[in-house]
Amino acid sequence: MNAVRKEGFVDRLPDKVEIQNAEQLVKLISSQRQEDGGVQFELADPKGEVQPITLTPAISESLLEVLRLVASGRGFTLVPVKAELTTKQAADYLNVSRPHLVKLLEQGDIPFHKVGRHRRILAENLFAYRDKRNDERKSALDELAELDREAGLF
């Protein structure tokens, strides 16, 4: 077995052991999910004393999301909603070039502020832009699909 790794997944992908651990945890947590999405189970501490654990639906879903990413072997970065991102980080998150992101900022599509000469974007504003962009894309695709149906192509 590999040596115990203490670093997170910021600059690396999960290894085989971590992927297997994540798969096991996904199965375990999923098997204990209740109707409301919460999870209840019991764990034994090092002394053998059983401790009940209750995860709220939000915590269980967030934990499962992270574990699924690890289980799939993909890397990820957690971004707190109130975080301030650099233009590089924001561009990477949106999967666009940095110059394109700067254009979006200067057009007023995404709010930002400056720290000295550097632009900073609040993660919550970036998430709002992403959601709006995705909604617009979905609407456009739905419209195209409807046009295809009307033309008998679908």
Secondary structure, DSSP 8 states (H G I E B T S, - for coil): ------S-SSSS---HHHHHHHHHHHHHHHHTB-TTS-EEEEEE-TTS-EEEEEE-HHHHHHHHHHHHHHHTT-------TT-EE-HHHHHHHHTS-HHHHHHHHHHTSS--EEETTEEEEEHHHHHHHHHHHHHHHHHHHHHHHHHHHHTT--
